[in-house]
Amino acid sequence: MAHQSPLISIPRKTTTDIDWTGPLRTIIAQSYGEDPNAYTEECSVLTRCRQDAVRGAGSDQTGKLPPLTTSKLTVQGGICCTSTLVNLSCLNFGFPRSRSLSLGMSAYDLVTELIVRNDAFTTKPTTQTSLAFEKASIIHLLSAVLSQLAASGSRADPEGVKRAYFSTRASSGMLTYINENFLHAPSTDLSREVVHLLIGLMSAQSSEIFTEKLVEEKKAASLVARAANQAAAQYNTVVDEIKEFQGKGIVDKHWLSIIQIKAKFFISVAQYYRSISDGAAGKHGAALVRLKLADTAAQEAQRLAHTFTYTFTAASAPTLPSDSATSLQEITKAHATLCAEAKTQAQKDNDLIYHEILPSEASLPQIDKLPAAAPITIQEIFGNPDVSKLIGPDIFGRLVPLAVHESASVYSEEKAKVVRQEVERCDLNQVEIQTGLEHLGFPRLTKIWANLAEDDDGSDGNVEISGVLARLAEEVRSGGSLDHLVGSLDAHRQQCERDLRELNASLDNENRECERARVSAPVIKDSANV
C-alpha cells in the first residue's frame, strides 16, 4: 500500500481554566484544620494540572514534548488526580494516576460547582456538580489524544505501525473504562451509545493497522485474508451503528463515507488474499470466483472513494487527515487495478490450463476471522513500571497519606459489595415468598377471613362461601353453642363406620360364594385335544 490509509480521530472535550486555589485553601482549613499557607505549592500545582489538561498537548510534531518532561494533568476520583504527560516510545499522551481525598459535602460542592465541559461533538456546555464527570471527561480527553496520535503518526516503518496499533487499542480501553464505570452520562459524547460506537471504531482501526502490518511483512495469504475479513466485519458493524446518528449533528458527516469505503475495501482484500491461498492449494476454480468477488468489491470501494471529498471548517478541530480523500482514491485505485489484473490472468489460466468448473459464490466456504484486537485496559497502562516512575509523587501526600486513600477505597468497595449482595438476597427472598403465597392462595383466603372477622357476609362479588360455613360463622357470631352440631357429626361418623363394616362383610361373603361356584363348575374339554 503506497499511501497511508487515513484514520479517524475522536474530537476532544474542551473546557475553561479554573483556579481551585481558593476552594482548596478553604477545604484544607475547614475539613482538615491545617494551615492552608503550608500547601500553597500543592494548590498551585493542582491548578497547573488542570490548565495542562485544558490546553492539552498537540498530537502533531509541534506538540511533542522532550523525553521525561512531565506535567500534572487532571482531577480524578475525590478531589485530585495527578497525571504525567510523557513521551513514551515516541507516543505523546497523558497517564492519569488517581489520588483522592475524603471530603465533606460542603467542600465537595465548593469545588464541583465550577466544573464546565463542552461536548466533544455538539460543543454544548455541560455543568455538573460531580467530580466523576471531570474524571470521565479527562479519560475521554486521553482517548481522543491517543486516537489523534494514531491518525497523525506515520506508519511507514515498523515502529510507527506499532505506535499506531498501541494508540488505537489504548484509546479503545479508555472508552471501555468510561462505559463500564460511568452509568449516567450528562452529555452526548459520554452517552453509552456514542461511546460504544467509538469503541467499535477504534477496534476496527486496530484491525486495519494489524492487517497492514501483515501485508507489509508478507505473511501467509490465508492469515491476511482472516485479518482483513475481521476488519471488514467490524467496519460493517460501525456502519450500521453510525447511521443512527446521521442527521443529528453528533458525528462528523464524513465518517460514514470513510467507513463504508473501508468496509468494501477490506472485503475485497479478504477475497483477494483468500484467492491466493486457494490457488496455492490447487483450487483454481474457487480462486477465480473469489477474484471476481474481490474485483467487484474493489470497484465499489473505488467508486465510493472518487465521490468522497473532505473539508473541515476552522471552527472545529479536524478528525481526519487533510489528504484523506486523495489517499483513499489512490489506495482503492491501486487495489482495484491489482484485482482486475489478477482476475484476468486467472481466467486465462483456467481457460488454457486448468479447465475447472467454477463453483457458485454461495458454495464457497466462509472466510474465517481473526479475533478482534483486545483493548488495552487503563489498569495495564498505569501498571507499567516505567509509567509509574514518570508519574511522580502524590501532590497532597502530606495532607492525607496514600495508605489512607487505599484503605478507604478498599473499605468503600467491600461495603458496597456487601450491601449489593444483601439487597439481591432480600429481593430474591421477597419474590420467592410472594410466589409461594400466591400459589397457596393466601391473599384470597386472607381476604375471606378478614371479611368474616369484620362481620361481613363473606361475599365480595369474587368469592363464594358455602351455606354451611356461613351458617357456622353466623352461629359463632351470635354466641350460640356448637355442641349439638359436634354431637350430630359424631353420630354421623358412627353410623358411617357401621355402614362400612356391613358393606365390608357383604363383600367378603360375596367373594367366598364366587370362589366356591368357580371351583365346583364342570370342566369342558376341547374334543380336538382328546
Secondary structure, DSSP 8 states (H G I E B T S, - for coil): --S----------EE-----HHHHHHHHHHHS---GGGGHHHHHHHHHHHHHHHH---SSGGG---TT-----B--SSSEEEEEEEEETTEEEEEEEEE-----HHHHHHHHTT-EEE-TTT--EEE-S-HHHHHHHHHHHHHHHHHHHHHHS--SSHHHHHHHHHHHHHHHHHHHHHHHH--S-SSGGGSHHHHHHHHHHHHHHHHHHHHHHHHHTT--HHHHHHHHHHHHHHHHHHHHHHGGGTTTTSS-HHHHHHHHHHHHHHHHHHHHHHHHHHHHTT-HHHHHHHHHHHHHHHHHHHHHHHT------TTS--SS-TTHHHHHHHHHHHHHHHHHHHHHHHHHHIIIII------GGGS-------------HHHHHT-HHHHHHH---TTTTTS-HHHHHHHHHHHHHHHHHHHHHHHHHHHHHHHHHHHHHHHTHHHHHHHHHHHHTT--S--SS----HHHHHHHHHHHTT---HHHHHHHHHHHHHHHHHHHHHHHHHHHHHHHHHHHHHHS-----GGG-
